[in-house]
Amino acid sequence: MPNKPSPFKCIVGVRLDREINEKLSILARQLSCTKSDLVARWIFENTQHIILSAHDYEKIAQDIRKASKK
C-alpha cells in the first residue's frame, strides 16, 4: 500500500531557469538539505509578517478536510 500524502501539506510547483536550478542544487548540497527544504525555508522566513484571518483559517480547515477524504 503506497504512503498517503499528509492532508496538512500541499504541492507547489515552480519553473526555474536552469542556471538558478543548478545554483539551488549546489547550495542544497552545501547545506546538506534538499532543494524543497531551501524553498520552504525561504517561504517561511518571508511570510512571517503575514497574519492570517479567521476566514483564512477556515479555508485551510476546509482544504484539510477535503484532502483527508481522498
N, CA, C and O atoms as a CHARMM CRD file, in Angstrom:
* protein
*
  280
    1    1 MET  N      0.85100  -1.17800   0.00000 PROA 1      0.00000
    2    1 MET  CA     0.00000   0.00000   0.00000 PROA 1      0.00000
    3    1 MET  C      0.89800   1.24400   0.00000 PROA 1      0.00000
    4    1 MET  O      1.77200   1.36200   0.85900 PROA 1      0.00000
    5    2 PRO  N      0.70100   2.17200  -0.94400 PROA 2      0.00000
    6    2 PRO  CA     1.56100   3.35800  -1.00300 PROA 2      0.00000
    7    2 PRO  C      1.30700   4.29800   0.17000 PROA 2      0.00000
    8    2 PRO  O      0.24400   4.28200   0.78900 PROA 2      0.00000
    9    3 ASN  N      2.30900   5.10800   0.45100 PROA 3      0.00000
   10    3 ASN  CA     2.15700   6.10400   1.50900 PROA 3      0.00000
   11    3 ASN  C      1.12900   7.14000   1.09600 PROA 3      0.00000
   12    3 ASN  O      1.11100   7.58900  -0.05100 PROA 3      0.00000
   13    4 LYS  N      0.28300   7.51400   2.02300 PROA 4      0.00000
   14    4 LYS  CA    -0.72600   8.53400   1.74900 PROA 4      0.00000
   15    4 LYS  C     -0.12600   9.89800   2.08800 PROA 4      0.00000
   16    4 LYS  O      0.43500  10.06300   3.17100 PROA 4      0.00000
   17    5 PRO  N     -0.23100  10.88400   1.18400 PROA 5      0.00000
   18    5 PRO  CA     0.32600  12.20100   1.48700 PROA 5      0.00000
   19    5 PRO  C     -0.40300  12.86900   2.65200 PROA 5      0.00000
   20    5 PRO  O     -1.59400  12.64200   2.86600 PROA 5      0.00000
   21    6 SER  N      0.31600  13.67900   3.38700 PROA 6      0.00000
   22    6 SER  CA    -0.26300  14.37800   4.52600 PROA 6      0.00000
   23    6 SER  C     -1.32900  15.36600   4.06400 PROA 6      0.00000
   24    6 SER  O     -1.07900  16.14700   3.14600 PROA 6      0.00000
   25    7 PRO  N     -2.51200  15.35000   4.67900 PROA 7      0.00000
   26    7 PRO  CA    -3.54300  16.31800   4.29900 PROA 7      0.00000
   27    7 PRO  C     -3.19600  17.73700   4.75200 PROA 7      0.00000
   28    7 PRO  O     -3.85700  18.69700   4.35700 PROA 7      0.00000
   29    8 PHE  N     -2.16200  17.86700   5.57800 PROA 8      0.00000
   30    8 PHE  CA    -1.75500  19.17400   6.08200 PROA 8      0.00000
   31    8 PHE  C     -0.77700  19.87800   5.14900 PROA 8      0.00000
   32    8 PHE  O     -0.39300  21.02100   5.39600 PROA 8      0.00000
   33    9 LYS  N     -0.37700  19.19900   4.08000 PROA 9      0.00000
   34    9 LYS  CA     0.57700  19.78000   3.14000 PROA 9      0.00000
   35    9 LYS  C     -0.01800  19.82000   1.74400 PROA 9      0.00000
   36    9 LYS  O     -0.92200  19.05100   1.41900 PROA 9      0.00000
   37   10 CYS  N      0.50300  20.73000   0.91900 PROA 10     0.00000
   38   10 CYS  CA     0.06400  20.80800  -0.47100 PROA 10     0.00000
   39   10 CYS  C      1.30600  20.90200  -1.36100 PROA 10     0.00000
   40   10 CYS  O      2.39600  21.23600  -0.89900 PROA 10     0.00000
   41   11 ILE  N      1.12100  20.60700  -2.61300 PROA 11     0.00000
   42   11 ILE  CA     2.22000  20.65500  -3.57200 PROA 11     0.00000
   43   11 ILE  C      2.22400  22.01600  -4.24500 PROA 11     0.00000
   44   11 ILE  O      1.18200  22.51400  -4.67000 PROA 11     0.00000
   45   12 VAL  N      3.41000  22.61600  -4.33800 PROA 12     0.00000
   46   12 VAL  CA     3.58000  23.87600  -5.03900 PROA 12     0.00000
   47   12 VAL  C      4.64200  23.65400  -6.10100 PROA 12     0.00000
   48   12 VAL  O      5.75800  23.23900  -5.78900 PROA 12     0.00000
   49   13 GLY  N      4.30200  23.92800  -7.35300 PROA 13     0.00000
   50   13 GLY  CA     5.25300  23.75400  -8.44400 PROA 13     0.00000
   51   13 GLY  C      5.79900  25.10300  -8.88800 PROA 13     0.00000
   52   13 GLY  O      5.11000  26.12100  -8.82200 PROA 13     0.00000
   53   14 VAL  N      7.03600  25.09300  -9.33500 PROA 14     0.00000
   54   14 VAL  CA     7.64500  26.34500  -9.79800 PROA 14     0.00000
   55   14 VAL  C      8.58400  26.03200 -10.95300 PROA 14     0.00000
   56   14 VAL  O      9.28600  25.02100 -10.93200 PROA 14     0.00000
   57   15 ARG  N      8.59800  26.88400 -11.94400 PROA 15     0.00000
   58   15 ARG  CA     9.53300  26.74200 -13.06000 PROA 15     0.00000
   59   15 ARG  C     10.71400  27.65000 -12.79000 PROA 15     0.00000
   60   15 ARG  O     10.55000  28.84100 -12.52200 PROA 15     0.00000
   61   16 LEU  N     11.91000  27.07900 -12.86300 PROA 16     0.00000
   62   16 LEU  CA    13.13200  27.84600 -12.62100 PROA 16     0.00000
   63   16 LEU  C     14.01200  27.82000 -13.85500 PROA 16     0.00000
   64   16 LEU  O     14.03500  26.83900 -14.59800 PROA 16     0.00000
   65   17 ASP  N     14.72700  28.89600 -14.06000 PROA 17     0.00000
   66   17 ASP  CA    15.76800  28.92400 -15.06800 PROA 17     0.00000
   67   17 ASP  C     16.77800  27.82600 -14.71100 PROA 17     0.00000
   68   17 ASP  O     17.04600  27.60200 -13.53100 PROA 17     0.00000
   69   18 ARG  N     17.33000  27.15100 -15.69700 PROA 18     0.00000
   70   18 ARG  CA    18.24400  26.03100 -15.41700 PROA 18     0.00000
   71   18 ARG  C     19.47100  26.47100 -14.61800 PROA 18     0.00000
   72   18 ARG  O     19.96900  25.71700 -13.78300 PROA 18     0.00000
   73   19 GLU  N     19.95200  27.67000 -14.86700 PROA 19     0.00000
   74   19 GLU  CA    21.11000  28.17200 -14.11700 PROA 19     0.00000
   75   19 GLU  C     20.76000  28.34600 -12.63500 PROA 19     0.00000
   76   19 GLU  O     21.53700  27.96700 -11.75900 PROA 19     0.00000
   77   20 ILE  N     19.60600  28.91300 -12.36800 PROA 20     0.00000
   78   20 ILE  CA    19.16600  29.07800 -10.97200 PROA 20     0.00000
   79   20 ILE  C     18.95000  27.71700 -10.32800 PROA 20     0.00000
   80   20 ILE  O     19.31100  27.51700  -9.16800 PROA 20     0.00000
   81   21 ASN  N     18.37000  26.78700 -11.05900 PROA 21     0.00000
   82   21 ASN  CA    18.15700  25.44100 -10.53400 PROA 21     0.00000
   83   21 ASN  C     19.48100  24.79400 -10.14400 PROA 21     0.00000
   84   21 ASN  O     19.58400  24.17000  -9.08800 PROA 21     0.00000
   85   22 GLU  N     20.49300  24.94300 -10.99500 PROA 22     0.00000
   86   22 GLU  CA    21.80700  24.36100 -10.68200 PROA 22     0.00000
   87   22 GLU  C     22.40900  25.01400  -9.44100 PROA 22     0.00000
   88   22 GLU  O     22.97200  24.33100  -8.58500 PROA 22     0.00000
   89   23 LYS  N     22.28900  26.32500  -9.34600 PROA 23     0.00000
   90   23 LYS  CA    22.78500  27.03100  -8.15100 PROA 23     0.00000
   91   23 LYS  C     22.05600  26.56500  -6.89800 PROA 23     0.00000
   92   23 LYS  O     22.66600  26.39000  -5.84300 PROA 23     0.00000
   93   24 LEU  N     20.74500  26.36600  -7.02200 PROA 24     0.00000
   94   24 LEU  CA    19.95300  25.88000  -5.89500 PROA 24     0.00000
   95   24 LEU  C     20.40200  24.48300  -5.48600 PROA 24     0.00000
   96   24 LEU  O     20.49400  24.18900  -4.29500 PROA 24     0.00000
   97   25 SER  N     20.68200  23.62100  -6.46000 PROA 25     0.00000
   98   25 SER  CA    21.16600  22.26800  -6.17900 PROA 25     0.00000
   99   25 SER  C     22.49800  22.30500  -5.44400 PROA 25     0.00000
  100   25 SER  O     22.70200  21.56400  -4.48300 PROA 25     0.00000
  101   26 ILE  N     23.40800  23.17200  -5.89700 PROA 26     0.00000
  102   26 ILE  CA    24.72500  23.29100  -5.26000 PROA 26     0.00000
  103   26 ILE  C     24.56600  23.78700  -3.82900 PROA 26     0.00000
  104   26 ILE  O     25.19400  23.25400  -2.91400 PROA 26     0.00000
  105   27 LEU  N     23.72800  24.81000  -3.63000 PROA 27     0.00000
  106   27 LEU  CA    23.51700  25.33000  -2.28300 PROA 27     0.00000
  107   27 LEU  C     22.90600  24.26700  -1.37600 PROA 27     0.00000
  108   27 LEU  O     23.29900  24.14900  -0.21600 PROA 27     0.00000
  109   28 ALA  N     21.96300  23.50200  -1.88100 PROA 28     0.00000
  110   28 ALA  CA    21.35000  22.43900  -1.07900 PROA 28     0.00000
  111   28 ALA  C     22.39200  21.40500  -0.66300 PROA 28     0.00000
  112   28 ALA  O     22.40700  20.96300   0.48600 PROA 28     0.00000
  113   29 ARG  N     23.25900  21.02200  -1.58800 PROA 29     0.00000
  114   29 ARG  CA    24.32600  20.06900  -1.23400 PROA 29     0.00000
  115   29 ARG  C     25.24600  20.66000  -0.16500 PROA 29     0.00000
  116   29 ARG  O     25.62500  19.97300   0.78400 PROA 29     0.00000
  117   30 GLN  N     25.60200  21.93300  -0.32300 PROA 30     0.00000
  118   30 GLN  CA    26.48300  22.58700   0.65500 PROA 30     0.00000
  119   30 GLN  C     25.86000  22.61500   2.04200 PROA 30     0.00000
  120   30 GLN  O     26.56300  22.49300   3.04400 PROA 30     0.00000
  121   31 LEU  N     24.55500  22.77600   2.10100 PROA 31     0.00000
  122   31 LEU  CA    23.84900  22.85500   3.38700 PROA 31     0.00000
  123   31 LEU  C     23.29200  21.50600   3.84100 PROA 31     0.00000
  124   31 LEU  O     22.61600  21.42500   4.86700 PROA 31     0.00000
  125   32 SER  N     23.57300  20.45300   3.08200 PROA 32     0.00000
  126   32 SER  CA    23.09400  19.09600   3.39500 PROA 32     0.00000
  127   32 SER  C     21.57800  19.04700   3.58300 PROA 32     0.00000
  128   32 SER  O     21.07200  18.50300   4.56500 PROA 32     0.00000
  129   33 CYS  N     20.88200  19.62100   2.63100 PROA 33     0.00000
  130   33 CYS  CA    19.42600  19.56500   2.66000 PROA 33     0.00000
  131   33 CYS  C     18.91400  19.42300   1.22500 PROA 33     0.00000
  132   33 CYS  O     19.70700  19.31700   0.28900 PROA 33     0.00000
  133   34 THR  N     17.62900  19.42000   1.05900 PROA 34     0.00000
  134   34 THR  CA    17.05600  19.30200  -0.27800 PROA 34     0.00000
  135   34 THR  C     16.68500  20.67800  -0.82400 PROA 34     0.00000
  136   34 THR  O     16.61100  21.66000  -0.08600 PROA 34     0.00000
  137   35 LYS  N     16.45400  20.72300  -2.12900 PROA 35     0.00000
  138   35 LYS  CA    16.00000  21.97500  -2.73300 PROA 35     0.00000
  139   35 LYS  C     14.63800  22.36100  -2.15800 PROA 35     0.00000
  140   35 LYS  O     14.36600  23.54100  -1.93700 PROA 35     0.00000
  141   36 SER  N     13.80000  21.38100  -1.92100 PROA 36     0.00000
  142   36 SER  CA    12.48600  21.66000  -1.31900 PROA 36     0.00000
  143   36 SER  C     12.63400  22.29100   0.05900 PROA 36     0.00000
  144   36 SER  O     11.90300  23.21600   0.41200 PROA 36     0.00000
  145   37 ASP  N     13.59800  21.77600   0.84200 PROA 37     0.00000
  146   37 ASP  CA    13.84500  22.35700   2.17000 PROA 37     0.00000
  147   37 ASP  C     14.25300  23.82200   2.06300 PROA 37     0.00000
  148   37 ASP  O     13.79000  24.66000   2.83700 PROA 37     0.00000
  149   38 LEU  N     15.12400  24.12600   1.10000 PROA 38     0.00000
  150   38 LEU  CA    15.58000  25.51000   0.92600 PROA 38     0.00000
  151   38 LEU  C     14.42900  26.43000   0.54100 PROA 38     0.00000
  152   38 LEU  O     14.28300  27.51700   1.09900 PROA 38     0.00000
  153   39 VAL  N     13.62000  25.99700  -0.40600 PROA 39     0.00000
  154   39 VAL  CA    12.49500  26.81700  -0.85600 PROA 39     0.00000
  155   39 VAL  C     11.48500  26.99500   0.27400 PROA 39     0.00000
  156   39 VAL  O     10.98600  28.10000   0.49100 PROA 39     0.00000
  157   40 ALA  N     11.18200  25.91800   0.99000 PROA 40     0.00000
  158   40 ALA  CA    10.23300  26.00400   2.11100 PROA 40     0.00000
  159   40 ALA  C     10.76000  26.94700   3.19100 PROA 40     0.00000
  160   40 ALA  O      9.99800  27.73100   3.75600 PROA 40     0.00000
  161   41 ARG  N     12.04700  26.87400   3.47700 PROA 41     0.00000
  162   41 ARG  CA    12.65000  27.75700   4.48600 PROA 41     0.00000
  163   41 ARG  C     12.53800  29.21200   4.05200 PROA 41     0.00000
  164   41 ARG  O     12.19300  30.07500   4.85900 PROA 41     0.00000
  165   42 TRP  N     12.83200  29.49700   2.76200 PROA 42     0.00000
  166   42 TRP  CA    12.76000  30.86000   2.25300 PROA 42     0.00000
  167   42 TRP  C     11.32600  31.38100   2.35500 PROA 42     0.00000
  168   42 TRP  O     11.10100  32.51100   2.78700 PROA 42     0.00000
  169   43 ILE  N     10.36100  30.55400   1.95600 PROA 43     0.00000
  170   43 ILE  CA     8.95600  30.97200   2.02400 PROA 43     0.00000
  171   43 ILE  C      8.55600  31.23200   3.46900 PROA 43     0.00000
  172   43 ILE  O      7.90800  32.23700   3.76400 PROA 43     0.00000
  173   44 PHE  N      8.93800  30.33300   4.37100 PROA 44     0.00000
  174   44 PHE  CA     8.61400  30.50400   5.78900 PROA 44     0.00000
  175   44 PHE  C      9.17300  31.82000   6.33100 PROA 44     0.00000
  176   44 PHE  O      8.46000  32.58200   6.98300 PROA 44     0.00000
  177   45 GLU  N     10.44600  32.07900   6.05700 PROA 45     0.00000
  178   45 GLU  CA    11.09700  33.28800   6.56600 PROA 45     0.00000
  179   45 GLU  C     10.49400  34.56500   5.99000 PROA 45     0.00000
  180   45 GLU  O     10.49000  35.60300   6.65200 PROA 45     0.00000
  181   46 ASN  N      9.99100  34.49600   4.77600 PROA 46     0.00000
  182   46 ASN  CA     9.48400  35.69500   4.11400 PROA 46     0.00000
  183   46 ASN  C      7.97500  35.87100   4.21500 PROA 46     0.00000
  184   46 ASN  O      7.41600  36.78300   3.60600 PROA 46     0.00000
  185   47 THR  N      7.31400  35.01300   4.97400 PROA 47     0.00000
  186   47 THR  CA     5.87500  35.17500   5.18600 PROA 47     0.00000
  187   47 THR  C      5.52900  35.31000   6.67400 PROA 47     0.00000
  188   47 THR  O      4.35400  35.31200   7.04000 PROA 47     0.00000
  189   48 GLN  N      6.53600  35.42000   7.51700 PROA 48     0.00000
  190   48 GLN  CA     6.29700  35.52000   8.96200 PROA 48     0.00000
  191   48 GLN  C      5.45500  36.73500   9.34400 PROA 48     0.00000
  192   48 GLN  O      4.71100  36.68600  10.32300 PROA 48     0.00000
  193   49 HSD  N      5.56300  37.81800   8.58600 PROA 49     0.00000
  194   49 HSD  CA     4.85500  39.05400   8.91800 PROA 49     0.00000
  195   49 HSD  C      3.37200  39.01900   8.52200 PROA 49     0.00000
  196   49 HSD  O      2.61000  39.90800   8.90100 PROA 49     0.00000
  197   50 ILE  N      2.97000  38.01200   7.77200 PROA 50     0.00000
  198   50 ILE  CA     1.58700  37.92800   7.30500 PROA 50     0.00000
  199   50 ILE  C      0.72300  37.28700   8.39100 PROA 50     0.00000
  200   50 ILE  O      1.03600  36.21100   8.90000 PROA 50     0.00000
  201   51 ILE  N     -0.35800  37.96200   8.73000 PROA 51     0.00000
  202   51 ILE  CA    -1.26400  37.47200   9.76700 PROA 51     0.00000
  203   51 ILE  C     -2.51100  36.91500   9.09000 PROA 51     0.00000
  204   51 ILE  O     -3.17100  37.60500   8.31300 PROA 51     0.00000
  205   52 LEU  N     -2.82100  35.66600   9.39300 PROA 52     0.00000
  206   52 LEU  CA    -3.99600  35.02000   8.81200 PROA 52     0.00000
  207   52 LEU  C     -5.25200  35.38800   9.59800 PROA 52     0.00000
  208   52 LEU  O     -5.22500  35.50200  10.82300 PROA 52     0.00000
  209   53 SER  N     -6.34300  35.56900   8.87300 PROA 53     0.00000
  210   53 SER  CA    -7.63000  35.90600   9.49400 PROA 53     0.00000
  211   53 SER  C     -8.39300  34.62900   9.81500 PROA 53     0.00000
  212   53 SER  O     -7.97900  33.53100   9.44400 PROA 53     0.00000
  213   54 ALA  N     -9.50400  34.79100  10.50600 PROA 54     0.00000
  214   54 ALA  CA   -10.37100  33.64800  10.81400 PROA 54     0.00000
  215   54 ALA  C    -10.85700  33.00700   9.51200 PROA 54     0.00000
  216   54 ALA  O    -10.97000  31.78400   9.42900 PROA 54     0.00000
  217   55 HSD  N    -11.13800  33.81200   8.51400 PROA 55     0.00000
  218   55 HSD  CA   -11.56700  33.29800   7.20300 PROA 55     0.00000
  219   55 HSD  C    -10.46700  32.44600   6.57300 PROA 55     0.00000
  220   55 HSD  O    -10.74100  31.39500   5.99400 PROA 55     0.00000
  221   56 ASP  N     -9.23300  32.90300   6.68800 PROA 56     0.00000
  222   56 ASP  CA    -8.09900  32.14500   6.14700 PROA 56     0.00000
  223   56 ASP  C     -7.98100  30.78700   6.82800 PROA 56     0.00000
  224   56 ASP  O     -7.77000  29.77000   6.16800 PROA 56     0.00000
  225   57 TYR  N     -8.11900  30.77500   8.15100 PROA 57     0.00000
  226   57 TYR  CA    -8.01500  29.51000   8.88300 PROA 57     0.00000
  227   57 TYR  C     -9.16500  28.56700   8.54300 PROA 57     0.00000
  228   57 TYR  O     -8.97800  27.35100   8.51000 PROA 57     0.00000
  229   58 GLU  N    -10.35600  29.12000   8.28800 PROA 58     0.00000
  230   58 GLU  CA   -11.48700  28.27000   7.90000 PROA 58     0.00000
  231   58 GLU  C    -11.22800  27.65000   6.53500 PROA 58     0.00000
  232   58 GLU  O    -11.54000  26.47800   6.32500 PROA 58     0.00000
  233   59 LYS  N    -10.66100  28.42000   5.59700 PROA 59     0.00000
  234   59 LYS  CA   -10.33000  27.88200   4.28200 PROA 59     0.00000
  235   59 LYS  C     -9.29200  26.76800   4.41000 PROA 59     0.00000
  236   59 LYS  O     -9.39600  25.73800   3.74400 PROA 59     0.00000
  237   60 ILE  N     -8.29900  26.97500   5.26100 PROA 60     0.00000
  238   60 ILE  CA    -7.27600  25.94400   5.49100 PROA 60     0.00000
  239   60 ILE  C     -7.92800  24.68300   6.05000 PROA 60     0.00000
  240   60 ILE  O     -7.62000  23.57500   5.61000 PROA 60     0.00000
  241   61 ALA  N     -8.82400  24.84800   7.01100 PROA 61     0.00000
  242   61 ALA  CA    -9.50400  23.69200   7.61400 PROA 61     0.00000
  243   61 ALA  C    -10.33500  22.95400   6.56600 PROA 61     0.00000
  244   61 ALA  O    -10.35700  21.72400   6.55000 PROA 61     0.00000
  245   62 GLN  N    -11.01900  23.69300   5.69200 PROA 62     0.00000
  246   62 GLN  CA   -11.80600  23.05800   4.63000 PROA 62     0.00000
  247   62 GLN  C    -10.89700  22.28300   3.68000 PROA 62     0.00000
  248   62 GLN  O    -11.22200  21.16600   3.27700 PROA 62     0.00000
  249   63 ASP  N     -9.76100  22.87600   3.32400 PROA 63     0.00000
  250   63 ASP  CA    -8.81000  22.20400   2.43300 PROA 63     0.00000
  251   63 ASP  C     -8.28600  20.91100   3.05700 PROA 63     0.00000
  252   63 ASP  O     -8.12600  19.90300   2.37000 PROA 63     0.00000
  253   64 ILE  N     -8.01800  20.94900   4.36500 PROA 64     0.00000
  254   64 ILE  CA    -7.52000  19.76200   5.06600 PROA 64     0.00000
  255   64 ILE  C     -8.59400  18.67900   5.10100 PROA 64     0.00000
  256   64 ILE  O     -8.30600  17.50300   4.87900 PROA 64     0.00000
  257   65 ARG  N     -9.83300  19.08100   5.38000 PROA 65     0.00000
  258   65 ARG  CA   -10.93100  18.09700   5.39600 PROA 65     0.00000
  259   65 ARG  C    -11.09500  17.45700   4.02300 PROA 65     0.00000
  260   65 ARG  O    -11.28000  16.24400   3.91800 PROA 65     0.00000
  261   66 LYS  N    -11.02700  18.26700   2.97300 PROA 66     0.00000
  262   66 LYS  CA   -11.15900  17.75300   1.61500 PROA 66     0.00000
  263   66 LYS  C    -10.00100  16.79900   1.28200 PROA 66     0.00000
  264   66 LYS  O    -10.22300  15.74100   0.69500 PROA 66     0.00000
  265   67 ALA  N     -8.78400  17.16600   1.65000 PROA 67     0.00000
  266   67 ALA  CA    -7.62100  16.31100   1.37100 PROA 67     0.00000
  267   67 ALA  C     -7.67300  15.02700   2.18000 PROA 67     0.00000
  268   67 ALA  O     -7.18900  13.99300   1.71900 PROA 67     0.00000
  269   68 SER  N     -8.24700  15.06700   3.37500 PROA 68     0.00000
  270   68 SER  CA    -8.33100  13.87800   4.22300 PROA 68     0.00000
  271   68 SER  C     -9.27400  12.83300   3.64600 PROA 68     0.00000
  272   68 SER  O     -9.12300  11.64400   3.92800 PROA 68     0.00000
  273   69 LYS  N    -10.23600  13.25500   2.85000 PROA 69     0.00000
  274   69 LYS  CA   -11.21000  12.33400   2.27100 PROA 69     0.00000
  275   69 LYS  C    -10.66600  11.57900   1.06500 PROA 69     0.00000
  276   69 LYS  O    -11.25300  10.58200   0.64500 PROA 69     0.00000
  277   70 LYS  N     -9.57100  12.03300   0.51400 PROA 70     0.00000
  278   70 LYS  CA    -9.00400  11.39300  -0.68800 PROA 70     0.00000
  279   70 LYS  C     -8.33300  10.08700  -0.35900 PROA 70     0.00000
  280   70 LYS  O     -7.80600   9.42200  -1.25200 PROA 70     0.00000
